[in-house]
C-alpha cells in the first residue's frame, strides 16, 4: 500500500477559510496528517497535509 499525501492551502478572512474547510471535509474522506496556520492582520492561511481515504459520493 502506498501513501498518497496531498496538500490543501486556504487563505482568506477567518469565516471564509472556515466555510472552505467545512465544504472540503464534507466532500472528502481524508486522514489529516498535519495542519498549520498563520495570521496576517485579518487574514488566515491554513495548510492541511492529508491522505485521501476514499471518494465520497
PyMOL Python script that loads the backbone (N, CA, C, O; Angstrom):
from pymol import cmd

cmd.read_pdbstr("""\
ATOM      1  N   UNK A   1       0.839  -1.182   0.000  1.00  0.00           N
ATOM      2  CA  UNK A   1       0.000   0.000   0.000  1.00  0.00           C
ATOM      3  C   UNK A   1       0.884   1.245   0.000  1.00  0.00           C
ATOM      4  O   UNK A   1       1.813   1.352   0.800  1.00  0.00           O
ATOM      5  N   UNK A   2       0.594   2.179  -0.895  1.00  0.00           N
ATOM      6  CA  UNK A   2       1.380   3.410  -0.934  1.00  0.00           C
ATOM      7  C   UNK A   2       0.582   4.548  -0.306  1.00  0.00           C
ATOM      8  O   UNK A   2      -0.646   4.592  -0.383  1.00  0.00           O
ATOM      9  N   UNK A   3       1.292   5.434   0.294  1.00  0.00           N
ATOM     10  CA  UNK A   3       0.691   6.590   0.941  1.00  0.00           C
ATOM     11  C   UNK A   3       0.729   7.750  -0.029  1.00  0.00           C
ATOM     12  O   UNK A   3       1.800   8.150  -0.485  1.00  0.00           O
ATOM     13  N   UNK A   4      -0.436   8.295  -0.347  1.00  0.00           N
ATOM     14  CA  UNK A   4      -0.533   9.433  -1.250  1.00  0.00           C
ATOM     15  C   UNK A   4      -0.860  10.675  -0.425  1.00  0.00           C
ATOM     16  O   UNK A   4      -2.011  10.888  -0.044  1.00  0.00           O
ATOM     17  N   UNK A   5       0.145  11.484  -0.154  1.00  0.00           N
ATOM     18  CA  UNK A   5      -0.036  12.683   0.659  1.00  0.00           C
ATOM     19  C   UNK A   5      -0.351  13.859  -0.255  1.00  0.00           C
ATOM     20  O   UNK A   5       0.299  14.061  -1.281  1.00  0.00           O
ATOM     21  N   UNK A   6      -1.344  14.618   0.130  1.00  0.00           N
ATOM     22  CA  UNK A   6      -1.756  15.799  -0.636  1.00  0.00           C
ATOM     23  C   UNK A   6      -1.753  17.010   0.282  1.00  0.00           C
ATOM     24  O   UNK A   6      -1.680  16.888   1.504  1.00  0.00           O
ATOM     25  N   UNK A   7      -1.833  18.174  -0.333  1.00  0.00           N
ATOM     26  CA  UNK A   7      -1.780  19.424   0.416  1.00  0.00           C
ATOM     27  C   UNK A   7      -2.919  20.335  -0.032  1.00  0.00           C
ATOM     28  O   UNK A   7      -3.203  20.447  -1.224  1.00  0.00           O
ATOM     29  N   UNK A   8      -3.557  20.974   0.919  1.00  0.00           N
ATOM     30  CA  UNK A   8      -4.596  21.967   0.649  1.00  0.00           C
ATOM     31  C   UNK A   8      -4.192  23.247   1.367  1.00  0.00           C
ATOM     32  O   UNK A   8      -3.919  23.235   2.567  1.00  0.00           O
ATOM     33  N   UNK A   9      -4.156  24.347   0.628  1.00  0.00           N
ATOM     34  CA  UNK A   9      -3.820  25.642   1.214  1.00  0.00           C
ATOM     35  C   UNK A   9      -5.001  26.580   0.998  1.00  0.00           C
ATOM     36  O   UNK A   9      -5.468  26.759  -0.127  1.00  0.00           O
ATOM     37  N   UNK A  10      -5.474  27.171   2.083  1.00  0.00           N
ATOM     38  CA  UNK A  10      -6.593  28.117   2.029  1.00  0.00           C
ATOM     39  C   UNK A  10      -6.147  29.426   2.640  1.00  0.00           C
ATOM     40  O   UNK A  10      -5.400  29.448   3.618  1.00  0.00           O
ATOM     41  N   UNK A  11      -6.618  30.532   2.045  1.00  0.00           N
ATOM     42  CA  UNK A  11      -6.269  31.845   2.589  1.00  0.00           C
ATOM     43  C   UNK A  11      -7.457  32.767   2.425  1.00  0.00           C
ATOM     44  O   UNK A  11      -8.097  32.784   1.373  1.00  0.00           O
ATOM     45  N   UNK A  12      -7.753  33.527   3.451  1.00  0.00           N
ATOM     46  CA  UNK A  12      -8.847  34.486   3.382  1.00  0.00           C
ATOM     47  C   UNK A  12      -9.202  34.960   4.774  1.00  0.00           C
ATOM     48  O   UNK A  12      -8.466  34.741   5.736  1.00  0.00           O
ATOM     49  N   UNK A  13     -10.343  35.612   4.857  1.00  0.00           N
ATOM     50  CA  UNK A  13     -10.857  36.010   6.165  1.00  0.00           C
ATOM     51  C   UNK A  13     -11.203  34.746   6.937  1.00  0.00           C
ATOM     52  O   UNK A  13     -11.505  33.718   6.331  1.00  0.00           O
ATOM     53  N   UNK A  14     -11.164  34.806   8.249  1.00  0.00           N
ATOM     54  CA  UNK A  14     -11.359  33.616   9.081  1.00  0.00           C
ATOM     55  C   UNK A  14     -12.650  32.894   8.719  1.00  0.00           C
ATOM     56  O   UNK A  14     -12.648  31.671   8.578  1.00  0.00           O
ATOM     57  N   UNK A  15     -13.732  33.610   8.568  1.00  0.00           N
ATOM     58  CA  UNK A  15     -15.033  32.997   8.251  1.00  0.00           C
ATOM     59  C   UNK A  15     -14.990  32.300   6.886  1.00  0.00           C
ATOM     60  O   UNK A  15     -15.560  31.221   6.728  1.00  0.00           O
ATOM     61  N   UNK A  16     -14.323  32.904   5.906  1.00  0.00           N
ATOM     62  CA  UNK A  16     -14.204  32.291   4.577  1.00  0.00           C
ATOM     63  C   UNK A  16     -13.415  30.988   4.639  1.00  0.00           C
ATOM     64  O   UNK A  16     -13.807  29.991   4.033  1.00  0.00           O
ATOM     65  N   UNK A  17     -12.315  30.997   5.366  1.00  0.00           N
ATOM     66  CA  UNK A  17     -11.485  29.799   5.484  1.00  0.00           C
ATOM     67  C   UNK A  17     -12.264  28.699   6.202  1.00  0.00           C
ATOM     68  O   UNK A  17     -12.206  27.533   5.810  1.00  0.00           O
ATOM     69  N   UNK A  18     -12.983  29.069   7.240  1.00  0.00           N
ATOM     70  CA  UNK A  18     -13.802  28.100   7.971  1.00  0.00           C
ATOM     71  C   UNK A  18     -14.835  27.452   7.048  1.00  0.00           C
ATOM     72  O   UNK A  18     -15.016  26.235   7.078  1.00  0.00           O
ATOM     73  N   UNK A  19     -15.506  28.253   6.236  1.00  0.00           N
ATOM     74  CA  UNK A  19     -16.500  27.724   5.298  1.00  0.00           C
ATOM     75  C   UNK A  19     -15.855  26.801   4.263  1.00  0.00           C
ATOM     76  O   UNK A  19     -16.410  25.753   3.935  1.00  0.00           O
ATOM     77  N   UNK A  20     -14.689  27.186   3.751  1.00  0.00           N
ATOM     78  CA  UNK A  20     -13.994  26.365   2.753  1.00  0.00           C
ATOM     79  C   UNK A  20     -13.538  25.029   3.337  1.00  0.00           C
ATOM     80  O   UNK A  20     -13.638  23.994   2.677  1.00  0.00           O
ATOM     81  N   UNK A  21     -13.039  25.049   4.569  1.00  0.00           N
ATOM     82  CA  UNK A  21     -12.620  23.806   5.224  1.00  0.00           C
ATOM     83  C   UNK A  21     -13.828  22.895   5.421  1.00  0.00           C
ATOM     84  O   UNK A  21     -13.752  21.694   5.163  1.00  0.00           O
ATOM     85  N   UNK A  22     -14.932  23.462   5.874  1.00  0.00           N
ATOM     86  CA  UNK A  22     -16.141  22.655   6.088  1.00  0.00           C
ATOM     87  C   UNK A  22     -16.625  22.028   4.784  1.00  0.00           C
ATOM     88  O   UNK A  22     -17.015  20.860   4.769  1.00  0.00           O
ATOM     89  N   UNK A  23     -16.606  22.787   3.692  1.00  0.00           N
ATOM     90  CA  UNK A  23     -17.008  22.246   2.391  1.00  0.00           C
ATOM     91  C   UNK A  23     -16.079  21.119   1.963  1.00  0.00           C
ATOM     92  O   UNK A  23     -16.536  20.083   1.480  1.00  0.00           O
ATOM     93  N   UNK A  24     -14.789  21.315   2.137  1.00  0.00           N
ATOM     94  CA  UNK A  24     -13.805  20.300   1.760  1.00  0.00           C
ATOM     95  C   UNK A  24     -14.029  19.016   2.553  1.00  0.00           C
ATOM     96  O   UNK A  24     -14.074  17.928   1.979  1.00  0.00           O
ATOM     97  N   UNK A  25     -14.169  19.142   3.875  1.00  0.00           N
ATOM     98  CA  UNK A  25     -14.330  17.959   4.718  1.00  0.00           C
ATOM     99  C   UNK A  25     -15.660  17.249   4.473  1.00  0.00           C
ATOM    100  O   UNK A  25     -15.765  16.041   4.689  1.00  0.00           O
ATOM    101  N   UNK A  26     -16.673  17.986   4.027  1.00  0.00           N
ATOM    102  CA  UNK A  26     -17.972  17.373   3.727  1.00  0.00           C
ATOM    103  C   UNK A  26     -17.929  16.548   2.447  1.00  0.00           C
ATOM    104  O   UNK A  26     -18.758  15.658   2.256  1.00  0.00           O
ATOM    105  N   UNK A  27     -16.973  16.834   1.571  1.00  0.00           N
ATOM    106  CA  UNK A  27     -16.922  16.155   0.275  1.00  0.00           C
ATOM    107  C   UNK A  27     -15.717  15.242   0.096  1.00  0.00           C
ATOM    108  O   UNK A  27     -15.564  14.627  -0.959  1.00  0.00           O
ATOM    109  N   UNK A  28     -14.860  15.142   1.108  1.00  0.00           N
ATOM    110  CA  UNK A  28     -13.662  14.307   1.014  1.00  0.00           C
ATOM    111  C   UNK A  28     -13.497  13.468   2.281  1.00  0.00           C
ATOM    112  O   UNK A  28     -13.649  13.967   3.396  1.00  0.00           O
ATOM    113  N   UNK A  29     -13.184  12.187   2.090  1.00  0.00           N
ATOM    114  CA  UNK A  29     -12.890  11.300   3.208  1.00  0.00           C
ATOM    115  C   UNK A  29     -11.374  11.293   3.378  1.00  0.00           C
ATOM    116  O   UNK A  29     -10.664  10.626   2.625  1.00  0.00           O
ATOM    117  N   UNK A  30     -10.883  12.031   4.362  1.00  0.00           N
ATOM    118  CA  UNK A  30      -9.439  12.227   4.494  1.00  0.00           C
ATOM    119  C   UNK A  30      -8.957  11.912   5.907  1.00  0.00           C
ATOM    120  O   UNK A  30      -9.716  11.942   6.876  1.00  0.00           O
ATOM    121  N   UNK A  31      -7.689  11.615   5.980  1.00  0.00           N
ATOM    122  CA  UNK A  31      -6.977  11.482   7.242  1.00  0.00           C
ATOM    123  C   UNK A  31      -5.993  12.653   7.276  1.00  0.00           C
ATOM    124  O   UNK A  31      -5.029  12.675   6.511  1.00  0.00           O
ATOM    125  N   UNK A  32      -6.232  13.621   8.156  1.00  0.00           N
ATOM    126  CA  UNK A  32      -5.358  14.792   8.228  1.00  0.00           C
ATOM    127  C   UNK A  32      -4.090  14.413   8.978  1.00  0.00           C
ATOM    128  O   UNK A  32      -4.133  13.960  10.122  1.00  0.00           O
ATOM    129  N   UNK A  33      -2.966  14.609   8.308  1.00  0.00           N
ATOM    130  CA  UNK A  33      -1.674  14.237   8.870  1.00  0.00           C
ATOM    131  C   UNK A  33      -1.027  15.395   9.625  1.00  0.00           C
ATOM    132  O   UNK A  33      -0.338  15.189  10.624  1.00  0.00           O
ATOM    133  N   UNK A  34      -1.258  16.620   9.132  1.00  0.00           N
ATOM    134  CA  UNK A  34      -0.625  17.791   9.748  1.00  0.00           C
ATOM    135  C   UNK A  34      -1.394  19.043   9.328  1.00  0.00           C
ATOM    136  O   UNK A  34      -1.896  19.129   8.207  1.00  0.00           O
ATOM    137  N   UNK A  35      -1.478  20.001  10.233  1.00  0.00           N
ATOM    138  CA  UNK A  35      -2.150  21.262   9.932  1.00  0.00           C
ATOM    139  C   UNK A  35      -1.332  22.404  10.513  1.00  0.00           C
ATOM    140  O   UNK A  35      -0.857  22.323  11.646  1.00  0.00           O
ATOM    141  N   UNK A  36      -1.171  23.470   9.733  1.00  0.00           N
ATOM    142  CA  UNK A  36      -0.527  24.680  10.239  1.00  0.00           C
ATOM    143  C   UNK A  36      -1.386  25.874   9.867  1.00  0.00           C
ATOM    144  O   UNK A  36      -2.152  25.827   8.905  1.00  0.00           O
ATOM    145  N   UNK A  37      -1.256  26.927  10.626  1.00  0.00           N
ATOM    146  CA  UNK A  37      -1.963  28.157  10.292  1.00  0.00           C
ATOM    147  C   UNK A  37      -1.082  29.343  10.626  1.00  0.00           C
ATOM    148  O   UNK A  37      -0.230  29.287  11.512  1.00  0.00           O
ATOM    149  N   UNK A  38      -1.314  30.417   9.888  1.00  0.00           N
ATOM    150  CA  UNK A  38      -0.644  31.673  10.197  1.00  0.00           C
ATOM    151  C   UNK A  38      -1.635  32.791   9.967  1.00  0.00           C
ATOM    152  O   UNK A  38      -2.559  32.667   9.164  1.00  0.00           O
ATOM    153  N   UNK A  39      -1.436  33.864  10.668  1.00  0.00           N
ATOM    154  CA  UNK A  39      -2.331  35.014  10.570  1.00  0.00           C
ATOM    155  C   UNK A  39      -1.540  36.246  10.186  1.00  0.00           C
ATOM    156  O   UNK A  39      -0.403  36.446  10.613  1.00  0.00           O
ATOM    157  N   UNK A  40      -2.180  37.070   9.362  1.00  0.00           N
ATOM    158  CA  UNK A  40      -1.589  38.332   8.959  1.00  0.00           C
ATOM    159  C   UNK A  40      -2.716  39.358   8.917  1.00  0.00           C
ATOM    160  O   UNK A  40      -3.472  39.423   7.948  1.00  0.00           O
ATOM    161  N   UNK A  41      -2.821  40.145   9.957  1.00  0.00           N
ATOM    162  CA  UNK A  41      -3.928  41.086  10.045  1.00  0.00           C
ATOM    163  C   UNK A  41      -5.234  40.321  10.188  1.00  0.00           C
ATOM    164  O   UNK A  41      -5.373  39.495  11.089  1.00  0.00           O
ATOM    165  N   UNK A  42      -6.191  40.588   9.307  1.00  0.00           N
ATOM    166  CA  UNK A  42      -7.493  39.917   9.341  1.00  0.00           C
ATOM    167  C   UNK A  42      -7.482  38.594   8.585  1.00  0.00           C
ATOM    168  O   UNK A  42      -8.465  37.854   8.617  1.00  0.00           O
ATOM    169  N   UNK A  43      -6.385  38.292   7.909  1.00  0.00           N
ATOM    170  CA  UNK A  43      -6.329  37.116   7.044  1.00  0.00           C
ATOM    171  C   UNK A  43      -5.689  35.923   7.725  1.00  0.00           C
ATOM    172  O   UNK A  43      -4.768  36.054   8.531  1.00  0.00           O
ATOM    173  N   UNK A  44      -6.206  34.755   7.374  1.00  0.00           N
ATOM    174  CA  UNK A  44      -5.724  33.495   7.905  1.00  0.00           C
ATOM    175  C   UNK A  44      -5.267  32.623   6.746  1.00  0.00           C
ATOM    176  O   UNK A  44      -5.950  32.530   5.726  1.00  0.00           O
ATOM    177  N   UNK A  45      -4.124  31.992   6.900  1.00  0.00           N
ATOM    178  CA  UNK A  45      -3.644  30.991   5.947  1.00  0.00           C
ATOM    179  C   UNK A  45      -3.652  29.655   6.670  1.00  0.00           C
ATOM    180  O   UNK A  45      -3.131  29.538   7.779  1.00  0.00           O
ATOM    181  N   UNK A  46      -4.244  28.650   6.040  1.00  0.00           N
ATOM    182  CA  UNK A  46      -4.344  27.323   6.627  1.00  0.00           C
ATOM    183  C   UNK A  46      -3.794  26.316   5.632  1.00  0.00           C
ATOM    184  O   UNK A  46      -4.180  26.315   4.463  1.00  0.00           O
ATOM    185  N   UNK A  47      -2.897  25.464   6.093  1.00  0.00           N
ATOM    186  CA  UNK A  47      -2.316  24.412   5.257  1.00  0.00           C
ATOM    187  C   UNK A  47      -2.621  23.068   5.889  1.00  0.00           C
ATOM    188  O   UNK A  47      -2.317  22.840   7.060  1.00  0.00           O
ATOM    189  N   UNK A  48      -3.223  22.177   5.108  1.00  0.00           N
ATOM    190  CA  UNK A  48      -3.526  20.822   5.555  1.00  0.00           C
ATOM    191  C   UNK A  48      -2.730  19.833   4.728  1.00  0.00           C
ATOM    192  O   UNK A  48      -2.766  19.885   3.498  1.00  0.00           O
ATOM    193  N   UNK A  49      -2.017  18.938   5.377  1.00  0.00           N
ATOM    194  CA  UNK A  49      -1.403  17.794   4.701  1.00  0.00           C
ATOM    195  C   UNK A  49      -2.302  16.609   5.032  1.00  0.00           C
ATOM    196  O   UNK A  49      -2.588  16.346   6.200  1.00  0.00           O
ATOM    197  N   UNK A  50      -2.747  15.896   4.000  1.00  0.00           N
ATOM    198  CA  UNK A  50      -3.718  14.829   4.234  1.00  0.00           C
ATOM    199  C   UNK A  50      -3.517  13.683   3.250  1.00  0.00           C
ATOM    200  O   UNK A  50      -2.862  13.836   2.219  1.00  0.00           O
ATOM    201  N   UNK A  51      -4.092  12.540   3.587  1.00  0.00           N
ATOM    202  CA  UNK A  51      -4.181  11.433   2.655  1.00  0.00           C
ATOM    203  C   UNK A  51      -5.667  11.191   2.413  1.00  0.00           C
ATOM    204  O   UNK A  51      -6.466  11.161   3.350  1.00  0.00           O
ATOM    205  N   UNK A  52      -6.016  11.023   1.164  1.00  0.00           N
ATOM    206  CA  UNK A  52      -7.416  10.784   0.809  1.00  0.00           C
ATOM    207  C   UNK A  52      -7.706   9.294   0.947  1.00  0.00           C
ATOM    208  O   UNK A  52      -7.024   8.463   0.346  1.00  0.00           O
ATOM    209  N   UNK A  53      -8.726   8.959   1.745  1.00  0.00           N
ATOM    210  CA  UNK A  53      -9.043   7.567   2.022  1.00  0.00           C
ATOM    211  C   UNK A  53      -9.913   6.969   0.929  1.00  0.00           C
ATOM    212  O   UNK A  53      -9.580   5.916   0.386  1.00  0.00           O
ATOM    213  N   UNK A  54     -11.017   7.617   0.597  1.00  0.00           N
ATOM    214  CA  UNK A  54     -11.879   7.151  -0.477  1.00  0.00           C
ATOM    215  C   UNK A  54     -12.789   8.290  -0.905  1.00  0.00           C
ATOM    216  O   UNK A  54     -13.134   9.143  -0.088  1.00  0.00           O
ATOM    217  N   UNK A  55     -13.183   8.317  -2.179  1.00  0.00           N
ATOM    218  CA  UNK A  55     -14.077   9.378  -2.652  1.00  0.00           C
ATOM    219  C   UNK A  55     -15.446   9.278  -1.968  1.00  0.00           C
ATOM    220  O   UNK A  55     -15.948   8.181  -1.723  1.00  0.00           O
ATOM    221  N   UNK A  56     -16.031  10.420  -1.668  1.00  0.00           N
ATOM    222  CA  UNK A  56     -17.396  10.459  -1.116  1.00  0.00           C
ATOM    223  C   UNK A  56     -18.335  10.782  -2.254  1.00  0.00           C
ATOM    224  O   UNK A  56     -18.060  11.670  -3.061  1.00  0.00           O
ATOM    225  N   UNK A  57     -19.433  10.072  -2.323  1.00  0.00           N
ATOM    226  CA  UNK A  57     -20.449  10.380  -3.321  1.00  0.00           C
ATOM    227  C   UNK A  57     -20.385   9.427  -4.434  1.00  0.00           C
ATOM    228  O   UNK A  57     -21.169   9.527  -5.378  1.00  0.00           O
TER     229      UNK A  57
END
""", "prot")
cmd.dss("prot")
cmd.show_as("cartoon", "prot")
cmd.util.cbc("prot")
cmd.orient("prot")
